[in-house]
Amino acid sequence: MDKAVYRVALASTDNRFVDQHFGRAESFLIVDVDENGDYEEIEQRFVNPVCMGGHHDAAELKRGVDGVSDCNFVLAARIGDGARGELEERGIAAFEMPGPVSEAIRKLDGYLKLLQEMNNNIKGQ
């Protein structure tokens, strides 16, 4: 793999599918993605779920975000506004992107490349 460009945490029960709500996830698959969109699995990171049946303790939510603080993006089947806000405060973008891990990474990479191309076009005008 070429040099990693960004790191992604995927809420997954089996490291094959993005199938967990961020707050209920017991583990995240951590991957590094290179400039070609290829990815390398770094680790399966175990965390304590932060969702308490519809409500969240602010300290627990912060602790949950601490578990993925070295990542640039979080992909989950679902993510609530509180968790999304806490992630964004730390500069981590979160997306609801359920489905196979490889497909989720491909979609994220395509989205990022599209944003970059649009930004380059705006600068070029």
Contacts in CASP RR format, 6 or more apart in sequence:
PFRMAT RR
TARGET T0000
AUTHOR 0000-0000-0000
METHOD contacts of the structure
MODEL  1
MDKAVYRVALASTDNRFVDQHFGRAESFLIVDVDENGDYEEIEQRFVNPV
CMGGHHDAAELKRGVDGVSDCNFVLAARIGDGARGELEERGIAAFEMPGP
VSEAIRKLDGYLKLLQEMNNNIKGQ
1 32 0 8 1.000
1 34 0 8 1.000
1 38 0 8 1.000
1 39 0 8 1.000
1 40 0 8 1.000
2 34 0 8 1.000
2 35 0 8 1.000
2 36 0 8 1.000
2 38 0 8 1.000
3 34 0 8 1.000
3 35 0 8 1.000
4 32 0 8 1.000
4 33 0 8 1.000
4 34 0 8 1.000
4 40 0 8 1.000
5 33 0 8 1.000
5 34 0 8 1.000
5 35 0 8 1.000
6 32 0 8 1.000
6 33 0 8 1.000
6 72 0 8 1.000
6 73 0 8 1.000
6 112 0 8 1.000
7 30 0 8 1.000
7 31 0 8 1.000
7 32 0 8 1.000
7 33 0 8 1.000
7 42 0 8 1.000
7 70 0 8 1.000
7 71 0 8 1.000
7 72 0 8 1.000
7 73 0 8 1.000
8 30 0 8 1.000
8 31 0 8 1.000
8 32 0 8 1.000
8 33 0 8 1.000
8 39 0 8 1.000
8 71 0 8 1.000
8 72 0 8 1.000
8 73 0 8 1.000
8 74 0 8 1.000
8 75 0 8 1.000
8 105 0 8 1.000
8 108 0 8 1.000
9 28 0 8 1.000
9 29 0 8 1.000
9 30 0 8 1.000
9 45 0 8 1.000
9 68 0 8 1.000
9 71 0 8 1.000
9 73 0 8 1.000
9 74 0 8 1.000
9 75 0 8 1.000
10 18 0 8 1.000
10 28 0 8 1.000
10 29 0 8 1.000
10 30 0 8 1.000
10 31 0 8 1.000
10 74 0 8 1.000
10 75 0 8 1.000
10 76 0 8 1.000
10 101 0 8 1.000
10 104 0 8 1.000
10 105 0 8 1.000
11 18 0 8 1.000
11 19 0 8 1.000
11 20 0 8 1.000
11 21 0 8 1.000
11 22 0 8 1.000
11 23 0 8 1.000
11 25 0 8 1.000
11 28 0 8 1.000
11 74 0 8 1.000
11 75 0 8 1.000
11 76 0 8 1.000
11 77 0 8 1.000
12 18 0 8 1.000
12 19 0 8 1.000
12 20 0 8 1.000
12 25 0 8 1.000
12 27 0 8 1.000
12 28 0 8 1.000
12 29 0 8 1.000
12 101 0 8 1.000
13 19 0 8 1.000
13 20 0 8 1.000
13 26 0 8 1.000
13 27 0 8 1.000
15 29 0 8 1.000
15 41 0 8 1.000
15 44 0 8 1.000
15 101 0 8 1.000
16 100 0 8 1.000
16 101 0 8 1.000
17 98 0 8 1.000
17 99 0 8 1.000
17 100 0 8 1.000
17 101 0 8 1.000
18 75 0 8 1.000
18 76 0 8 1.000
18 77 0 8 1.000
18 97 0 8 1.000
18 98 0 8 1.000
18 99 0 8 1.000
18 100 0 8 1.000
18 101 0 8 1.000
18 104 0 8 1.000
19 77 0 8 1.000
19 98 0 8 1.000
19 99 0 8 1.000
20 26 0 8 1.000
20 76 0 8 1.000
20 77 0 8 1.000
21 51 0 8 1.000
21 76 0 8 1.000
21 77 0 8 1.000
21 78 0 8 1.000
21 79 0 8 1.000
21 80 0 8 1.000
22 51 0 8 1.000
22 74 0 8 1.000
22 76 0 8 1.000
22 78 0 8 1.000
22 79 0 8 1.000
22 80 0 8 1.000
22 83 0 8 1.000
22 94 0 8 1.000
23 49 0 8 1.000
23 50 0 8 1.000
23 51 0 8 1.000
23 56 0 8 1.000
23 64 0 8 1.000
23 76 0 8 1.000
23 79 0 8 1.000
23 80 0 8 1.000
23 83 0 8 1.000
24 49 0 8 1.000
24 51 0 8 1.000
25 47 0 8 1.000
25 49 0 8 1.000
25 76 0 8 1.000
26 46 0 8 1.000
26 47 0 8 1.000
26 48 0 8 1.000
26 49 0 8 1.000
27 44 0 8 1.000
27 45 0 8 1.000
27 46 0 8 1.000
27 47 0 8 1.000
28 44 0 8 1.000
28 45 0 8 1.000
28 47 0 8 1.000
28 67 0 8 1.000
28 68 0 8 1.000
28 74 0 8 1.000
29 41 0 8 1.000
29 44 0 8 1.000
29 45 0 8 1.000
29 101 0 8 1.000
30 41 0 8 1.000
30 42 0 8 1.000
30 43 0 8 1.000
30 44 0 8 1.000
30 45 0 8 1.000
30 68 0 8 1.000
30 71 0 8 1.000
31 39 0 8 1.000
31 40 0 8 1.000
31 41 0 8 1.000
31 42 0 8 1.000
31 101 0 8 1.000
31 105 0 8 1.000
32 39 0 8 1.000
32 40 0 8 1.000
32 42 0 8 1.000
33 39 0 8 1.000
33 105 0 8 1.000
33 108 0 8 1.000
33 109 0 8 1.000
34 40 0 8 1.000
37 105 0 8 1.000
37 106 0 8 1.000
37 109 0 8 1.000
39 102 0 8 1.000
39 105 0 8 1.000
45 67 0 8 1.000
45 68 0 8 1.000
47 64 0 8 1.000
47 67 0 8 1.000
47 68 0 8 1.000
48 63 0 8 1.000
48 64 0 8 1.000
50 56 0 8 1.000
50 57 0 8 1.000
50 60 0 8 1.000
50 61 0 8 1.000
50 63 0 8 1.000
50 64 0 8 1.000
50 83 0 8 1.000
52 60 0 8 1.000
56 82 0 8 1.000
56 83 0 8 1.000
61 82 0 8 1.000
61 83 0 8 1.000
61 86 0 8 1.000
62 86 0 8 1.000
65 83 0 8 1.000
65 86 0 8 1.000
65 87 0 8 1.000
65 90 0 8 1.000
65 92 0 8 1.000
68 74 0 8 1.000
68 87 0 8 1.000
68 92 0 8 1.000
69 90 0 8 1.000
69 92 0 8 1.000
71 92 0 8 1.000
72 91 0 8 1.000
72 92 0 8 1.000
72 93 0 8 1.000
73 92 0 8 1.000
73 93 0 8 1.000
73 94 0 8 1.000
73 95 0 8 1.000
73 108 0 8 1.000
74 87 0 8 1.000
74 92 0 8 1.000
74 93 0 8 1.000
74 94 0 8 1.000
74 95 0 8 1.000
75 94 0 8 1.000
75 95 0 8 1.000
75 96 0 8 1.000
75 97 0 8 1.000
75 104 0 8 1.000
75 105 0 8 1.000
75 108 0 8 1.000
76 94 0 8 1.000
76 95 0 8 1.000
76 96 0 8 1.000
76 97 0 8 1.000
76 98 0 8 1.000
77 96 0 8 1.000
77 97 0 8 1.000
77 98 0 8 1.000
77 99 0 8 1.000
78 96 0 8 1.000
78 98 0 8 1.000
79 94 0 8 1.000
79 95 0 8 1.000
79 96 0 8 1.000
83 94 0 8 1.000
84 94 0 8 1.000
85 94 0 8 1.000
87 93 0 8 1.000
87 94 0 8 1.000
88 94 0 8 1.000
95 108 0 8 1.000
97 104 0 8 1.000
97 107 0 8 1.000
97 108 0 8 1.000
98 104 0 8 1.000
END
